[in-house]
Amino acid sequence: MNIIKAVTKRGLELKGAIYGDSSNDTVLIMMTGISSNVFQNDLLDATGKLLSKNRITTIIGHASDSFSCFSYTDHSTGRPRFTGTFEADFDVVYEDVETWVLKAKEMGFKRIILGGHSLGSNKIINYLGNTKDDYIDYYIVSAPIDIMHWKTVMPNVDECYSLAQTWVENGRGNDILPMLFGGFSPMTANTVLGFFNAENLKNCPVLSGEGETNSLYNIKPNGTFIIGSKDSVTGDSPKSFIEQLNKWTKHPNNNQVIEIEGASHIFFGKQDIYAQTILDIIQNHYMKNKEVNYA
């Protein structure tokens, strides 16, 4: 793994990770989820390593400043933990994804596959459904979230939201809340409010019905949807959740849906299976069916 940098149109330098190099024809760009980066999300590292061994380059596309690590003490264990973004601007998600796509084009890759995990999947749906460019040959959506349903199943979200509103009103928007947002991440008050106001990422409204599906319908290339059978944020039937997203695309029969048995939302303990699944998709489905990538 090496560090790779790309500059957004607004002038912010994004830092990502690259496995492999531009001597390979194909690159997978993987956009990370909220508070997620290559240092603390094992499935990203496992995927990058496996694909690079098979001559497929992987770029881990961190948005905003999710490359940076933030250390805090987990009082349940007494040990330090690390997370990625605790301060993010969701209004510029499209530009962040586009930045990594343009970086891959600049590096000369012949085939660009765009992938995402968790909120990273919502990010790429937003990009794919709104871009006028045809740079992406294939996409891989894994463990996307219905934001407005997500808030009903995660701990302390309402408490965080209420406190964030108060802090922002009192000029403390840049301060980090004293509790972990959703029970898993430190986050500034501004970021908490931004998450729930991110209309551009409410593109998987399977359970809540709050959001839009035009982005899914407008996606041009074919792709694959992946879900874990024990994904706890997708309702009683994770497979039905992911199948519905595919049904909202323009040509669902040209896509594939994969359920990884026993896998959670973050594919904990099954990151190697996740990585192998990504490799199989690229080698056995995408590369053997390039002629039907666009419908």
ROGUMAR-39633 format. One record per residue (C-alpha): residue in three letters; x, y, z. Coordinates in steps of 0.05 Angstrom, whole numbers. Example, Ala and Ser with C-alpha at 12.3 -4.5 7.8 and 13.67 -1.06 7.14 Angstrom:
% residues 2
(node 'ALA' (246 -90 156)) (node 'SER' (273 -21 143)) 
***
This chain:
% residues 295
(node 'MET' (0 0 0)) (node 'ASN' (23 70 -16)) (node 'ILE' (-7 138 -2)) (node 'ILE' (-40 174 -61)) (node 'LYS' (-64 246 -64)) (node 'ALA' (-116 281 -106)) (node 'VAL' (-139 354 -105)) (node 'THR' (-213 372 -108)) (node 'LYS' (-240 429 -150)) (node 'ARG' (-250 468 -86)) (node 'GLY' (-175 461 -71)) (node 'LEU' (-176 410 -15)) (node 'GLU' (-123 356 -20)) (node 'LEU' (-153 287 -8)) (node 'LYS' (-107 231 15)) (node 'GLY' (-122 159 -2)) (node 'ALA' (-87 92 -8)) (node 'ILE' (-68 54 -70)) (node 'TYR' (-53 -20 -78)) (node 'GLY' (-18 -35 -143)) (node 'ASP' (-1 18 -195)) (node 'SER' (-21 46 -263)) (node 'SER' (14 -11 -300)) (node 'ASN' (-50 -50 -291)) (node 'ASP' (-108 -38 -339)) (node 'THR' (-164 -41 -287)) (node 'VAL' (-174 -1 -223)) (node 'LEU' (-226 -7 -169)) (node 'ILE' (-241 57 -132)) (node 'MET' (-271 42 -64)) (node 'MET' (-305 99 -28)) (node 'THR' (-306 93 47)) (node 'GLY' (-365 101 95)) (node 'ILE' (-375 150 151)) (node 'SER' (-317 151 201)) (node 'SER' (-282 97 160)) (node 'ASN' (-213 94 129)) (node 'VAL' (-162 43 106)) (node 'PHE' (-129 42 174)) (node 'GLN' (-189 18 214)) (node 'ASN' (-233 -17 163)) (node 'ASP' (-203 -85 151)) (node 'LEU' (-245 -102 90)) (node 'LEU' (-213 -44 52)) (node 'ASP' (-143 -68 65)) (node 'ALA' (-161 -141 51)) (node 'THR' (-193 -122 -15)) (node 'GLY' (-135 -79 -37)) (node 'LYS' (-83 -132 -22)) (node 'LEU' (-121 -189 -56)) (node 'LEU' (-137 -149 -119)) (node 'SER' (-66 -123 -127)) (node 'LYS' (-40 -195 -125)) (node 'ASN' (-86 -208 -184)) (node 'ARG' (-63 -147 -224)) (node 'ILE' (-123 -104 -207)) (node 'THR' (-105 -38 -175)) (node 'THR' (-147 -12 -117)) (node 'ILE' (-153 61 -96)) (node 'ILE' (-184 73 -28)) (node 'GLY' (-220 139 -39)) (node 'HIS' (-225 177 26)) (node 'ALA' (-272 236 24)) (node 'SER' (-260 301 61)) (node 'ASP' (-208 285 114)) (node 'SER' (-224 213 130)) (node 'PHE' (-151 195 117)) (node 'SER' (-134 224 184)) (node 'CYS' (-141 182 247)) (node 'PHE' (-171 207 311)) (node 'SER' (-153 171 375)) (node 'TYR' (-199 166 434)) (node 'THR' (-208 121 495)) (node 'ASP' (-260 67 493)) (node 'HIS' (-282 65 566)) (node 'SER' (-315 -3 557)) (node 'THR' (-246 -33 545)) (node 'GLY' (-199 19 574)) (node 'ARG' (-160 19 509)) (node 'PRO' (-150 71 455)) (node 'ARG' (-189 65 391)) (node 'PHE' (-182 100 324)) (node 'THR' (-233 126 276)) (node 'GLY' (-232 166 211)) (node 'THR' (-273 227 197)) (node 'PHE' (-304 262 256)) (node 'GLU' (-314 325 216)) (node 'ALA' (-344 319 146)) (node 'ASP' (-380 361 94)) (node 'PHE' (-433 318 61)) (node 'ASP' (-452 373 13)) (node 'VAL' (-389 361 -28)) (node 'VAL' (-394 285 -32)) (node 'TYR' (-404 286 -108)) (node 'GLU' (-341 327 -117)) (node 'ASP' (-300 281 -72)) (node 'VAL' (-321 219 -112)) (node 'GLU' (-309 255 -178)) (node 'THR' (-239 275 -154)) (node 'TRP' (-218 202 -147)) (node 'VAL' (-250 183 -214)) (node 'LEU' (-212 239 -249)) (node 'LYS' (-149 218 -213)) (node 'ALA' (-157 147 -242)) (node 'LYS' (-168 176 -311)) (node 'GLU' (-106 219 -304)) (node 'MET' (-66 157 -285)) (node 'GLY' (-86 124 -350)) (node 'PHE' (-128 65 -327)) (node 'LYS' (-167 34 -384)) (node 'ARG' (-224 8 -340)) (node 'ILE' (-251 42 -278)) (node 'ILE' (-297 5 -230)) (node 'LEU' (-329 47 -175)) (node 'GLY' (-345 14 -109)) (node 'GLY' (-368 34 -40)) (node 'HIS' (-381 7 29)) (node 'SER' (-436 30 76)) (node 'LEU' (-446 106 67)) (node 'GLY' (-392 101 14)) (node 'SER' (-444 63 -28)) (node 'ASN' (-493 120 -20)) (node 'LYS' (-437 167 -43)) (node 'ILE' (-425 129 -107)) (node 'ILE' (-499 122 -121)) (node 'ASN' (-503 198 -117)) (node 'TYR' (-445 206 -165)) (node 'LEU' (-467 153 -214)) (node 'GLY' (-538 177 -216)) (node 'ASN' (-519 249 -229)) (node 'THR' (-456 250 -271)) (node 'LYS' (-457 267 -345)) (node 'ASP' (-391 231 -356)) (node 'ASP' (-383 159 -378)) (node 'TYR' (-319 144 -342)) (node 'ILE' (-345 85 -300)) (node 'ASP' (-348 16 -332)) (node 'TYR' (-379 -21 -274)) (node 'TYR' (-400 -8 -202)) (node 'ILE' (-403 -48 -137)) (node 'VAL' (-450 -25 -82)) (node 'SER' (-441 -60 -15)) (node 'ALA' (-479 -51 51)) (node 'PRO' (-512 16 33)) (node 'ILE' (-556 49 86)) (node 'ASP' (-625 79 89)) (node 'ILE' (-603 140 129)) (node 'MET' (-671 156 160)) (node 'HIS' (-680 83 181)) (node 'TRP' (-609 78 205)) (node 'LYS' (-623 133 257)) (node 'THR' (-678 90 287)) (node 'VAL' (-635 29 301)) (node 'MET' (-570 60 325)) (node 'PRO' (-560 79 399)) (node 'ASN' (-563 151 425)) (node 'VAL' (-576 182 357)) (node 'ASP' (-634 225 381)) (node 'GLU' (-594 248 440)) (node 'CYS' (-535 266 395)) (node 'TYR' (-580 302 346)) (node 'SER' (-614 343 400)) (node 'LEU' (-548 363 432)) (node 'ALA' (-518 379 365)) (node 'GLN' (-575 426 349)) (node 'THR' (-564 462 416)) (node 'TRP' (-489 467 406)) (node 'VAL' (-495 494 335)) (node 'GLU' (-546 546 359)) (node 'ASN' (-496 567 413)) (node 'GLY' (-437 572 364)) (node 'ARG' (-405 506 383)) (node 'GLY' (-415 470 317)) (node 'ASN' (-341 451 310)) (node 'ASP' (-338 419 379)) (node 'ILE' (-340 343 386)) (node 'LEU' (-399 315 423)) (node 'PRO' (-385 281 491)) (node 'MET' (-416 216 468)) (node 'LEU' (-402 171 408)) (node 'PHE' (-450 184 352)) (node 'GLY' (-491 121 340)) (node 'GLY' (-448 87 392)) (node 'PHE' (-388 81 346)) (node 'SER' (-357 148 327)) (node 'PRO' (-337 215 357)) (node 'MET' (-367 271 314)) (node 'THR' (-374 346 314)) (node 'ALA' (-442 378 323)) (node 'ASN' (-440 405 252)) (node 'THR' (-425 337 223)) (node 'VAL' (-483 304 261)) (node 'LEU' (-532 355 234)) (node 'GLY' (-501 350 165)) (node 'PHE' (-510 275 164)) (node 'PHE' (-585 279 174)) (node 'ASN' (-593 338 126)) (node 'ALA' (-554 303 71)) (node 'GLU' (-611 298 20)) (node 'ASN' (-560 277 -33)) (node 'LEU' (-546 213 6)) (node 'LYS' (-618 193 21)) (node 'ASN' (-619 149 -41)) (node 'CYS' (-634 81 -10)) (node 'PRO' (-702 94 22)) (node 'VAL' (-724 21 25)) (node 'LEU' (-748 20 97)) (node 'SER' (-762 93 115)) (node 'GLY' (-792 115 49)) (node 'GLU' (-755 182 60)) (node 'GLY' (-711 200 2)) (node 'GLU' (-706 191 -73)) (node 'THR' (-694 134 -122)) (node 'ASN' (-679 174 -185)) (node 'SER' (-605 168 -174)) (node 'LEU' (-609 92 -176)) (node 'TYR' (-653 94 -238)) (node 'ASN' (-605 142 -274)) (node 'ILE' (-543 98 -265)) (node 'LYS' (-516 81 -334)) (node 'PRO' (-468 22 -324)) (node 'ASN' (-487 -46 -297)) (node 'GLY' (-464 -68 -229)) (node 'THR' (-468 -113 -168)) (node 'PHE' (-503 -104 -102)) (node 'ILE' (-472 -139 -40)) (node 'ILE' (-503 -148 29)) (node 'GLY' (-487 -189 91)) (node 'SER' (-543 -236 114)) (node 'LYS' (-535 -208 184)) (node 'ASP' (-532 -134 166)) (node 'SER' (-568 -104 226)) (node 'VAL' (-585 -37 194)) (node 'THR' (-625 -63 136)) (node 'GLY' (-687 -90 171)) (node 'ASP' (-710 -161 179)) (node 'SER' (-689 -183 110)) (node 'PRO' (-622 -154 86)) (node 'LYS' (-628 -192 20)) (node 'SER' (-697 -162 6)) (node 'PHE' (-668 -93 22)) (node 'ILE' (-612 -100 -29)) (node 'GLU' (-658 -132 -80)) (node 'GLN' (-705 -72 -76)) (node 'LEU' (-647 -25 -91)) (node 'ASN' (-631 -65 -154)) (node 'LYS' (-705 -63 -175)) (node 'TRP' (-701 13 -174)) (node 'THR' (-646 13 -227)) (node 'LYS' (-663 20 -300)) (node 'HIS' (-643 -50 -321)) (node 'PRO' (-642 -94 -258)) (node 'ASN' (-636 -159 -298)) (node 'ASN' (-567 -136 -322)) (node 'ASN' (-542 -131 -250)) (node 'GLN' (-528 -183 -198)) (node 'VAL' (-545 -187 -124)) (node 'ILE' (-499 -224 -76)) (node 'GLU' (-513 -242 -3)) (node 'ILE' (-454 -262 40)) (node 'GLU' (-478 -312 91)) (node 'GLY' (-466 -294 163)) (node 'ALA' (-435 -226 148)) (node 'SER' (-451 -164 188)) (node 'HIS' (-455 -92 162)) (node 'ILE' (-380 -84 168)) (node 'PHE' (-366 -157 147)) (node 'PHE' (-328 -167 213)) (node 'GLY' (-288 -231 211)) (node 'LYS' (-308 -241 139)) (node 'GLN' (-266 -188 105)) (node 'ASP' (-227 -241 67)) (node 'ILE' (-292 -270 40)) (node 'TYR' (-314 -199 21)) (node 'ALA' (-248 -188 -15)) (node 'GLN' (-254 -254 -53)) (node 'THR' (-325 -236 -72)) (node 'ILE' (-301 -170 -102)) (node 'LEU' (-246 -206 -140)) (node 'ASP' (-295 -258 -167)) (node 'ILE' (-342 -203 -190)) (node 'ILE' (-287 -168 -229)) (node 'GLN' (-256 -231 -258)) (node 'ASN' (-316 -275 -271)) (node 'HIS' (-374 -227 -282)) (node 'TYR' (-348 -159 -304)) (node 'MET' (-288 -178 -346)) (node 'LYS' (-324 -235 -381)) (node 'ASN' (-385 -192 -396)) (node 'LYS' (-354 -126 -415)) (node 'GLU' (-397 -122 -477)) (node 'VAL' (-460 -113 -434)) (node 'ASN' (-432 -62 -385)) (node 'TYR' (-478 -8 -414)) (node 'ALA' (-550 -21 -429)) 
***
